[in-house]
């Protein structure tokens, strides 16, 4: 019997608990967080290396023997198989939704106190490797960012760290993932600032930097010092190209708008078949396979095609983009091919994810941006609209422009493109194009492709402190459920008995089904509640009044705060979708929690 007693029951601590006690006694919290940031960066780099290795192996195995001079019918088969295998893996092994990786991180930060599930540390790596390796026209970056953030979140949960530190570790994981997969530490840092909306204070800056540098260094160890894209400057930038840079930025902003709107439209179509996975597979798989068969450049991430545009010097070099397609050998159709690929890439990405695949929009935005910038310069030169524009330089600028627009992250676009290509000589035009693209898209879409879904639900963290605090606050956490209800026919004497046991100034009057009919404010019935002779003359329905307002149990805290400000009520009832009372919210309790969270967030 004694052998079955747990260590907790016998008063003995486990080895992990003893290590925890030693760490809390001898290692400061700041030092410990830095150590965790180092581990998060290391594990993120390992995850990125494994994912890219798996993708490259699958692609080489499936397409290594293809004839570059003709179309290959296997392009009609591979994507469907990849999506089907991924959907089976997600449905029967993961048993959770792992799509929209960066959106899920934002949701976890705003609604789940930065807690990501354990399977997110590996499930996205396997699912996206299958999807992309078999031709899914998506990127590996969002799955890796989700993986890195999950590693940070789960390490923090393991050591029972507070919510603020968990959020920081989630940011470390995301920054380390971007830094590792692109070998771009500065881009990882600004990505966390712009996209995940994690404010950089002195307490958070160093851990994120440690994660970025660690991930980058280990990626160099794993895969060498070669940049993800090779690029050499074609001709030095001149001030005379500023008008062209501005115009390209505006065009990239409009392309970003097309990207976001088309993606949203396609997602809405697939959402109609949410409970019919095989219909989604048929629609998504058929669409993706047909597009890849017609335009093999859409196969996978498309980084090989980007390198062709960044390193080509003549039409003969660029014509290689049409290899393996029906367009092969038709040099005069290059512009048509590039234009069709540009506009169908977002459809292929939507079909991949909508059909059941797993991947992100990071790589597609780089892909489309590269094509947009190249086409801009190519057509500019073709029609003699001004001085000659080097196509490869503008392909690079287009990558930064579309990424800045789609992600609403101009700094990320600038530093990422500069770091992954070594194109620091184009730093000023990168800034011009990225800023112009962001200003253009901001006219039509106030939120990034990652944040727009959460913004509609009022769950998006922003850099506005008040809004961020209200987003992080949970409505459920401030509901007081210890109310004493009364029936509409209850006599005043019985109501007084309830009042003596109530801890609030409000007694809700409910019908038999739990619906709220009204409420009795104790402060408003003092003139009768102490007169015993009236105890059988008044019933609850005669004493109750309408509440100042009612709150929906799914209402964002920003709306709750506005209702309190407009009604000046001390208590407001919260109702579910069927108008049943869930509880009351106290103005005093809500503002107390708000002030505490502001103080916590303000601390360095």
C-alpha positions as CSV (number, residue, x, y, z in Angstrom):
1,X,0.0,0.0,0.0
2,X,2.8,2.4,0.9
3,X,4.5,1.8,-2.4
4,X,1.5,3.1,-4.3
5,X,1.5,6.5,-2.5
6,X,2.6,9.4,-4.7
7,X,5.5,11.6,-3.9
8,X,3.1,14.4,-3.1
9,X,1.1,12.2,-0.7
10,X,4.2,11.2,1.2
11,X,5.4,14.8,1.4
12,X,8.4,14.1,-0.9
13,X,9.0,16.4,-3.9
14,X,9.8,15.0,-7.3
15,X,13.2,15.7,-8.9
16,X,11.7,18.4,-11.2
17,X,10.1,20.1,-8.2
18,X,13.4,20.1,-6.4
19,X,15.2,21.6,-9.4
20,X,12.5,24.2,-9.6
21,X,13.0,25.1,-5.9
22,X,16.8,25.4,-6.5
23,X,16.3,27.5,-9.6
24,X,13.9,29.9,-7.8
25,X,16.4,30.3,-4.9
26,X,19.7,30.6,-6.9
27,X,18.7,31.9,-10.4
28,X,17.0,35.2,-10.9
29,X,13.9,35.4,-13.0
30,X,15.6,37.6,-15.7
31,X,18.5,35.2,-16.1
32,X,16.2,32.2,-16.3
33,X,14.1,33.9,-19.0
34,X,17.3,34.5,-21.0
35,X,18.2,30.9,-20.7
36,X,14.7,29.8,-21.9
37,X,15.0,32.3,-24.8
38,X,18.3,30.6,-25.8
39,X,16.6,27.2,-25.7
40,X,13.6,28.5,-27.7
41,X,15.9,29.9,-30.4
42,X,17.8,26.6,-30.6
43,X,14.7,24.5,-30.9
44,X,13.2,26.8,-33.4
45,X,16.3,26.5,-35.6
46,X,16.1,22.7,-35.3
47,X,12.5,22.7,-36.3
48,X,13.1,25.0,-39.3
49,X,16.0,22.8,-40.4
50,X,14.0,19.6,-40.1
51,X,11.0,21.1,-42.0
52,X,13.1,22.4,-44.9
53,X,15.0,19.1,-45.1
54,X,11.8,17.1,-45.2
55,X,10.3,19.4,-47.9
56,X,13.5,19.2,-50.1
57,X,13.6,15.4,-49.8
58,X,10.0,14.9,-50.8
59,X,10.3,17.4,-53.7
60,X,13.5,15.7,-55.0
61,X,11.9,12.3,-54.7
62,X,8.7,13.2,-56.5
63,X,9.9,15.6,-59.2
64,X,13.6,14.9,-59.7
65,X,13.1,12.9,-62.9
66,X,10.7,15.3,-64.6
67,X,11.5,16.3,-68.2
68,X,11.9,20.1,-68.2
69,X,10.8,20.5,-71.8
70,X,7.3,19.1,-71.5
71,X,4.3,19.2,-69.2
72,X,4.1,16.4,-66.6
73,X,0.7,14.8,-65.8
74,X,1.9,13.8,-62.3
75,X,1.3,17.5,-61.4
76,X,-2.4,16.6,-61.5
77,X,-1.9,13.8,-58.9
78,X,0.7,14.9,-56.4
79,X,-1.1,17.9,-54.9
80,X,-4.3,15.9,-54.3
81,X,-2.4,13.1,-52.6
82,X,-0.5,15.7,-50.4
83,X,-3.7,17.4,-49.3
84,X,-5.4,14.1,-48.6
85,X,-2.5,12.8,-46.5
86,X,-2.3,16.0,-44.6
87,X,-6.0,16.1,-43.8
88,X,-5.9,12.4,-42.6
89,X,-2.9,13.3,-40.3
90,X,-4.7,16.3,-38.9
91,X,-8.0,14.6,-38.4
92,X,-6.9,11.3,-36.9
93,X,-3.6,12.1,-35.2
94,X,-3.6,15.8,-34.3
95,X,-7.3,16.1,-33.9
96,X,-7.1,19.8,-33.8
97,X,-7.2,22.8,-36.2
98,X,-3.6,23.8,-37.0
99,X,-4.3,26.1,-40.0
100,X,-3.7,29.9,-40.0
101,X,-0.7,29.4,-37.8
102,X,0.1,33.1,-37.1
103,X,-3.6,33.9,-36.5
104,X,-3.7,31.1,-34.0
105,X,-0.7,32.7,-32.2
106,X,-2.5,36.0,-32.1
107,X,-5.6,34.3,-30.8
108,X,-3.6,32.5,-28.1
109,X,-2.1,35.8,-26.9
110,X,-5.4,37.6,-26.8
111,X,-7.8,34.9,-25.6
112,X,-5.9,32.0,-24.1
113,X,-3.2,33.8,-22.0
114,X,-0.5,32.8,-24.5
115,X,-1.1,29.1,-24.0
116,X,-0.5,26.9,-27.0
117,X,-1.1,23.2,-27.1
118,X,1.8,20.8,-26.8
119,X,1.2,19.2,-30.2
120,X,1.8,22.5,-31.9
121,X,5.5,21.9,-31.2
122,X,5.6,19.3,-33.9
123,X,2.3,18.8,-35.7
124,X,2.7,21.8,-38.1
125,X,6.1,20.7,-39.1
126,X,4.9,17.3,-40.3
127,X,1.6,18.5,-41.8
128,X,3.3,21.4,-43.8
129,X,6.1,19.2,-45.0
130,X,3.6,16.7,-46.5
131,X,1.5,19.5,-48.0
132,X,4.4,21.6,-49.5
133,X,6.5,18.5,-50.5
134,X,3.6,17.2,-52.6
135,X,3.1,20.6,-54.3
136,X,0.9,22.6,-52.0
137,X,1.3,26.2,-53.0
138,X,1.9,27.6,-49.5
139,X,4.8,28.6,-47.3
140,X,6.6,26.9,-44.5
141,X,7.1,30.0,-42.5
142,X,3.8,30.3,-40.7
143,X,3.9,26.6,-39.5
144,X,7.5,27.2,-38.2
145,X,6.4,30.4,-36.4
146,X,3.6,28.5,-34.8
147,X,6.0,25.7,-33.9
148,X,8.5,28.2,-32.3
149,X,5.8,30.0,-30.4
150,X,4.4,26.7,-29.1
151,X,7.9,25.7,-27.9
152,X,8.2,29.0,-26.0
153,X,4.7,28.7,-24.6
154,X,5.1,25.1,-23.5
155,X,8.5,25.8,-21.9
156,X,6.9,28.6,-19.9
157,X,4.0,26.5,-18.9
158,X,6.3,23.7,-17.8
159,X,8.0,26.1,-15.4
160,X,4.7,27.7,-14.3
161,X,5.7,31.2,-15.5
162,X,3.2,34.1,-15.4
163,X,1.1,35.2,-18.4
164,X,3.3,38.2,-19.1
165,X,6.4,36.0,-19.4
166,X,4.5,33.4,-21.4
167,X,3.7,36.1,-23.9
168,X,7.3,37.1,-24.1
169,X,8.4,33.5,-24.7
170,X,5.8,33.2,-27.4
171,X,7.3,36.2,-29.0
172,X,10.8,34.7,-28.6
173,X,9.6,31.6,-30.4
174,X,8.1,33.5,-33.3
175,X,11.2,35.8,-33.6
176,X,13.5,32.8,-33.5
177,X,11.6,31.0,-36.1
178,X,11.7,33.9,-38.6
179,X,15.4,34.5,-37.8
180,X,16.2,30.8,-38.2
181,X,14.3,30.0,-41.4
182,X,15.5,33.1,-43.2
183,X,18.9,33.7,-41.4
184,X,17.6,37.2,-40.6
185,X,17.8,38.1,-36.9
186,X,16.7,41.7,-37.3
187,X,13.7,40.7,-39.3
188,X,12.7,38.2,-36.6
189,X,12.8,41.0,-34.0
190,X,10.7,43.5,-36.0
191,X,8.3,40.7,-37.0
192,X,7.5,40.2,-33.3
193,X,7.0,43.9,-32.9
194,X,4.8,44.5,-36.0
195,X,2.8,41.4,-36.5
196,X,2.5,39.8,-33.0
197,X,2.1,43.3,-31.5
198,X,4.4,42.5,-28.5
199,X,5.7,45.8,-27.2
200,X,9.5,46.0,-26.9
201,X,10.6,47.1,-23.4
202,X,14.0,46.7,-21.9
203,X,12.8,43.5,-20.2
204,X,11.6,42.0,-23.5
205,X,14.2,43.3,-26.0
206,X,17.1,41.2,-24.7
207,X,15.3,37.8,-24.6
208,X,13.9,38.2,-28.1
209,X,17.4,39.2,-29.4
210,X,18.9,36.2,-27.7
211,X,16.4,33.9,-29.4
212,X,17.0,35.6,-32.8
213,X,20.8,35.4,-32.6
214,X,20.7,31.8,-31.3
215,X,18.4,30.6,-34.0
216,X,20.4,32.3,-36.7
217,X,23.8,31.0,-35.5
218,X,22.5,27.4,-35.3
219,X,20.9,27.7,-38.7
220,X,24.3,28.7,-40.0
221,X,25.8,25.6,-38.3
222,X,23.1,23.3,-39.8
223,X,23.0,24.6,-43.3
224,X,26.0,26.9,-44.0
225,X,26.2,30.6,-44.5
226,X,24.5,30.8,-47.9
227,X,21.5,33.2,-48.0
228,X,18.1,31.8,-48.8
229,X,18.0,33.9,-52.0
230,X,21.1,34.7,-54.0
231,X,21.2,38.3,-55.3
232,X,23.8,40.6,-56.8
233,X,23.0,44.3,-57.5
234,X,22.5,44.9,-61.2
235,X,23.0,48.6,-61.1
236,X,23.4,51.1,-58.3
237,X,20.2,53.0,-57.3
238,X,19.8,56.6,-58.4
239,X,17.6,59.4,-57.2
240,X,16.0,59.4,-60.7
241,X,14.2,56.1,-59.9
242,X,12.3,57.6,-56.9
243,X,9.1,58.1,-59.0
244,X,9.3,54.5,-60.3
245,X,9.8,53.3,-56.7
246,X,6.8,55.2,-55.5
247,X,4.6,53.9,-58.3
248,X,5.8,50.3,-57.6
249,X,4.9,50.8,-54.0
250,X,1.4,51.8,-54.9
251,X,1.1,48.9,-57.3
252,X,2.3,46.5,-54.6
253,X,-0.3,47.9,-52.2
254,X,-3.0,47.2,-54.8
255,X,-1.6,43.7,-55.4
256,X,-1.7,43.2,-51.6
257,X,-5.3,44.2,-51.6
258,X,-6.1,41.7,-54.3
259,X,-4.2,39.1,-52.3
260,X,-6.2,39.7,-49.1
261,X,-9.6,40.1,-50.8
262,X,-9.2,37.0,-53.0
263,X,-7.9,34.9,-50.1
264,X,-10.9,36.0,-48.0
265,X,-13.3,35.2,-50.8
266,X,-11.9,31.7,-51.4
267,X,-11.9,31.0,-47.6
268,X,-15.6,31.9,-47.4
269,X,-16.3,29.4,-50.2
270,X,-14.5,26.6,-48.5
271,X,-16.1,27.5,-45.1
272,X,-19.5,26.5,-46.6
273,X,-18.3,22.9,-46.7
274,X,-16.9,23.0,-43.2
275,X,-18.5,19.7,-42.2
276,X,-17.9,18.0,-45.6
277,X,-14.2,17.4,-45.8
278,X,-14.2,15.3,-48.9
279,X,-16.1,18.0,-50.8
280,X,-13.4,20.5,-49.7
281,X,-10.7,18.0,-50.8
282,X,-12.3,17.5,-54.2
283,X,-12.7,21.3,-54.8
284,X,-9.3,22.3,-53.4
285,X,-7.4,19.4,-54.8
286,X,-8.8,19.7,-58.3
287,X,-8.2,23.5,-58.4
288,X,-4.7,23.2,-57.1
289,X,-3.7,20.3,-59.4
290,X,-5.1,22.0,-62.5
291,X,-3.3,25.2,-61.7
292,X,0.1,23.5,-61.0
293,X,-0.3,21.4,-64.2
294,X,-0.7,24.7,-66.2
295,X,1.8,26.7,-64.2
296,X,4.4,24.4,-62.5
297,X,5.9,27.6,-60.9
298,X,3.1,27.3,-58.4
299,X,4.4,24.0,-57.1
300,X,5.5,24.3,-53.4
301,X,7.0,27.4,-51.9
302,X,8.3,28.7,-55.3
303,X,11.7,29.8,-53.9
304,X,13.5,28.3,-56.9
305,X,11.5,30.5,-59.3
306,X,12.2,33.6,-57.2
307,X,15.9,32.9,-57.5
308,X,15.5,32.6,-61.3
309,X,14.0,36.1,-61.4
310,X,16.6,37.5,-59.0
311,X,19.6,36.1,-60.9
312,X,18.5,36.1,-64.6
313,X,20.0,38.7,-66.9
314,X,18.2,38.1,-70.2
315,X,15.1,36.6,-71.7
316,X,16.8,33.3,-72.2
317,X,17.4,33.0,-68.4
318,X,13.9,34.1,-67.5
319,X,12.4,31.6,-70.0
320,X,13.5,28.8,-67.7
321,X,10.5,29.8,-65.5
322,X,8.2,28.2,-68.1
323,X,10.0,24.8,-68.0
324,X,7.8,21.7,-67.3
325,X,4.7,23.6,-68.6
326,X,2.7,23.9,-71.8
327,X,4.4,27.3,-72.3
328,X,7.9,25.8,-72.4
329,X,9.9,27.0,-75.4
330,X,7.5,29.9,-76.2
331,X,9.6,32.9,-75.2
332,X,7.1,35.4,-76.6
333,X,4.6,34.3,-74.0
334,X,6.7,35.1,-70.9
335,X,4.7,38.2,-69.9
336,X,1.4,36.3,-70.2
337,X,2.8,33.4,-68.2
338,X,4.1,35.6,-65.4
339,X,0.9,37.5,-65.3
340,X,-1.2,34.4,-65.0
341,X,1.0,32.9,-62.3
342,X,0.9,36.2,-60.4
343,X,-2.9,36.2,-60.3
344,X,-3.5,32.5,-59.8
345,X,-0.9,32.1,-56.9
346,X,-3.4,33.3,-54.3
347,X,-6.1,31.0,-55.6
348,X,-3.6,28.1,-55.5
349,X,-2.7,29.0,-51.9
350,X,-6.4,29.2,-50.9
351,X,-7.1,25.9,-52.5
352,X,-4.3,24.3,-50.7
353,X,-5.4,25.4,-47.2
354,X,-9.1,25.2,-48.0
355,X,-8.8,21.6,-49.3
356,X,-7.2,20.4,-46.1
357,X,-3.5,21.3,-46.5
358,X,-1.3,23.1,-44.0
359,X,0.8,26.1,-44.8
360,X,1.1,29.9,-44.6
361,X,0.9,33.0,-46.7
362,X,4.4,34.2,-45.9
363,X,6.1,32.6,-48.9
364,X,3.2,33.3,-51.3
365,X,3.5,37.0,-50.5
366,X,7.2,36.9,-51.3
367,X,6.4,35.0,-54.5
368,X,3.7,37.3,-55.7
369,X,5.8,40.4,-54.8
370,X,8.8,39.1,-56.8
371,X,6.6,38.5,-59.9
372,X,4.9,41.9,-59.5
373,X,8.2,43.8,-59.2
374,X,9.7,42.0,-62.1
375,X,6.7,42.6,-64.4
376,X,6.6,46.2,-63.4
377,X,10.2,46.8,-64.5
378,X,9.9,44.5,-67.6
379,X,6.8,46.3,-68.9
380,X,8.3,49.7,-68.0
381,X,11.3,48.9,-70.1
382,X,9.3,47.3,-72.9
383,X,7.1,50.3,-73.4
384,X,9.9,52.9,-72.8
385,X,8.2,54.7,-70.0
386,X,11.4,56.3,-68.8
387,X,15.0,55.4,-67.9
388,X,15.9,51.7,-67.8
389,X,14.9,49.8,-64.7
390,X,16.9,46.7,-63.7
391,X,14.3,43.9,-63.5
392,X,16.0,41.9,-60.8
393,X,16.3,44.9,-58.5
394,X,12.6,45.6,-58.9
395,X,11.8,42.0,-58.3
396,X,13.5,42.3,-55.0
397,X,11.7,45.6,-54.2
398,X,8.4,44.0,-55.1
399,X,9.0,41.2,-52.6
400,X,9.3,43.8,-49.8
401,X,6.4,45.8,-51.1
402,X,3.8,43.0,-51.2
403,X,5.0,41.5,-47.9
404,X,4.6,44.9,-46.3
405,X,1.1,45.3,-47.6
406,X,-0.2,41.8,-46.9
407,X,1.3,41.7,-43.4
408,X,0.9,45.4,-42.6
409,X,4.5,45.2,-41.6
410,X,6.8,47.6,-43.5
411,X,9.8,47.2,-41.2
412,X,9.6,43.4,-41.5
413,X,9.5,43.7,-45.3
414,X,12.5,46.1,-45.4
415,X,14.8,44.2,-43.1
416,X,13.8,40.7,-44.2
417,X,14.4,41.3,-47.9
418,X,17.7,43.2,-47.1
419,X,18.9,40.4,-44.9
420,X,17.9,37.3,-46.9
421,X,19.4,38.7,-50.1
422,X,22.2,40.9,-48.8
423,X,20.6,43.7,-50.7
424,X,21.6,46.5,-48.3
425,X,22.6,48.7,-51.3
426,X,18.9,49.0,-52.0
427,X,17.9,49.9,-48.5
428,X,16.4,53.4,-49.4
429,X,14.3,52.1,-52.3
430,X,13.2,49.2,-50.1
431,X,12.0,51.8,-47.6
432,X,10.2,53.8,-50.2
433,X,8.4,50.8,-51.8
434,X,7.4,49.3,-48.4
435,X,6.1,52.5,-46.9
436,X,4.1,53.4,-50.1
437,X,2.7,49.9,-50.2
438,X,1.6,50.0,-46.6
439,X,0.0,53.4,-46.9
440,X,-1.9,52.2,-50.0
441,X,-3.3,49.0,-48.5
442,X,-4.1,50.8,-45.3
443,X,-6.7,52.9,-47.1
444,X,-8.7,49.8,-47.9
445,X,-7.7,47.3,-45.2
446,X,-6.9,48.5,-41.6
447,X,-5.6,45.1,-40.5
448,X,-3.2,42.5,-41.8
449,X,-4.2,39.2,-43.3
450,X,-3.4,37.6,-40.0
451,X,-5.2,40.1,-37.8
452,X,-8.4,40.8,-39.8
453,X,-10.2,37.6,-38.6
454,X,-9.5,38.5,-35.0
455,X,-10.2,42.2,-35.4
456,X,-13.8,41.3,-36.5
457,X,-14.2,39.5,-33.2
458,X,-12.6,42.2,-31.1
459,X,-9.8,39.9,-30.1
460,X,-6.8,41.5,-31.8
461,X,-3.9,42.9,-29.6
462,X,-2.7,46.3,-30.8
463,X,0.0,48.7,-29.6
464,X,-2.7,50.9,-28.1
465,X,-2.3,50.1,-24.4
466,X,-6.0,50.6,-23.4
467,X,-7.2,48.5,-26.3
468,X,-4.6,45.8,-25.7
469,X,-5.5,45.5,-22.0
470,X,-9.2,45.2,-22.7
471,X,-8.4,42.6,-25.4
472,X,-6.4,40.5,-22.9
473,X,-9.1,40.8,-20.3
474,X,-11.5,37.8,-20.2
475,X,-15.2,38.6,-19.9
476,X,-15.7,35.2,-18.2
477,X,-13.1,36.1,-15.5
478,X,-15.1,39.1,-14.2
479,X,-18.5,37.6,-14.2
480,X,-19.9,37.1,-10.7
481,X,-22.1,34.0,-10.7
482,X,-23.0,34.1,-6.9
483,X,-26.3,35.8,-7.4
484,X,-29.5,34.9,-5.6
485,X,-32.4,34.9,-8.1
486,X,-36.1,35.5,-7.2
487,X,-39.3,34.5,-9.0
488,X,-41.7,37.2,-10.2
489,X,-44.4,36.0,-7.7
490,X,-42.2,36.0,-4.6
491,X,-43.5,38.1,-1.7
492,X,-41.4,40.9,-0.2
493,X,-40.9,38.9,3.0
494,X,-39.1,36.1,1.1
495,X,-37.2,38.7,-0.9
496,X,-35.9,40.3,2.4
497,X,-34.7,36.8,3.4
498,X,-32.8,36.6,0.1
499,X,-31.4,40.0,0.7
500,X,-30.0,39.0,4.1
501,X,-27.9,36.3,2.3
502,X,-27.0,38.2,-0.8
503,X,-23.5,39.6,-1.3
504,X,-24.6,42.0,-4.1
505,X,-27.0,44.9,-4.3
506,X,-28.9,43.3,-7.1
507,X,-31.4,40.4,-7.1
508,X,-32.3,39.2,-10.6
509,X,-35.9,38.2,-11.3
510,X,-36.0,35.1,-13.4
511,X,-38.7,33.1,-15.1
512,X,-39.0,29.4,-14.9
513,X,-36.6,28.9,-17.8
514,X,-33.9,31.2,-16.3
515,X,-34.7,34.1,-18.5
516,X,-34.1,37.6,-17.0
517,X,-37.4,39.5,-16.5
518,X,-35.9,42.4,-14.4
519,X,-33.9,43.1,-11.3
520,X,-34.5,44.4,-7.8
521,X,-32.0,47.0,-6.7
522,X,-31.8,46.8,-2.9
523,X,-31.0,50.5,-2.6
524,X,-34.3,51.4,-4.3
525,X,-36.7,49.4,-2.0
526,X,-35.4,50.5,1.4
527,X,-38.7,52.5,1.9
528,X,-40.6,49.2,2.0
529,X,-38.2,46.4,3.0
530,X,-38.1,47.3,6.7
531,X,-41.9,47.5,7.0
532,X,-43.1,44.1,8.1
533,X,-46.8,44.9,7.5
534,X,-46.0,45.1,3.8
535,X,-44.2,41.8,3.4
536,X,-47.4,40.1,1.9
537,X,-48.6,43.1,-0.1
538,X,-45.7,43.4,-2.6
539,X,-44.4,40.8,-5.0
540,X,-41.1,40.8,-7.0
541,X,-42.8,41.8,-10.2
542,X,-44.0,45.0,-8.5
543,X,-40.6,45.9,-7.2
544,X,-38.4,45.0,-10.1
545,X,-37.0,47.4,-12.7
546,X,-35.4,47.0,-16.1
547,X,-31.6,46.8,-16.0
548,X,-29.7,49.8,-17.4
549,X,-28.4,47.5,-20.2
550,X,-27.6,43.8,-20.8
551,X,-24.3,42.3,-22.0
552,X,-23.8,39.4,-24.4
553,X,-21.5,36.7,-23.0
554,X,-19.4,36.9,-26.2
555,X,-19.1,40.7,-26.1
556,X,-15.5,42.1,-26.3
557,X,-14.3,43.9,-23.3
558,X,-14.1,47.2,-25.2
559,X,-17.8,47.1,-25.8
560,X,-18.4,46.2,-22.1
561,X,-16.4,49.2,-21.0
562,X,-18.4,51.5,-23.3
563,X,-21.7,50.2,-21.9
564,X,-20.5,50.9,-18.4
565,X,-19.4,54.4,-19.3
566,X,-22.6,55.2,-21.1
567,X,-25.0,53.8,-18.4
568,X,-23.0,54.6,-15.3
569,X,-24.3,51.4,-13.8
570,X,-22.6,49.6,-10.9
571,X,-23.8,46.1,-12.0
572,X,-24.8,44.8,-15.4
573,X,-26.3,41.4,-16.2
574,X,-24.6,39.0,-18.7
575,X,-26.9,36.9,-20.9
576,X,-26.2,33.9,-23.1
577,X,-27.4,33.5,-26.7
578,X,-30.8,32.2,-25.4
579,X,-31.2,35.3,-23.0
580,X,-30.6,33.2,-19.9
581,X,-28.7,34.9,-17.1
582,X,-25.1,33.9,-16.7
583,X,-24.2,36.3,-13.9
584,X,-23.4,40.0,-13.2
585,X,-20.3,42.1,-13.8
586,X,-19.3,44.7,-11.2
587,X,-17.9,48.0,-12.4
588,X,-15.6,48.0,-9.4
589,X,-14.2,44.6,-10.0
590,X,-13.7,45.2,-13.7
591,X,-11.9,48.5,-13.2
592,X,-9.8,46.9,-10.4
593,X,-8.6,44.2,-12.8
594,X,-8.0,46.7,-15.5
595,X,-5.8,48.8,-13.3
596,X,-3.8,45.8,-12.2
597,X,-3.2,44.7,-15.7
598,X,-2.1,48.2,-16.8
599,X,0.4,48.2,-13.9
600,X,1.7,44.7,-14.8
601,X,2.1,45.7,-18.4
602,X,3.9,48.9,-17.6
603,X,6.6,47.2,-15.5
604,X,9.9,46.5,-17.2
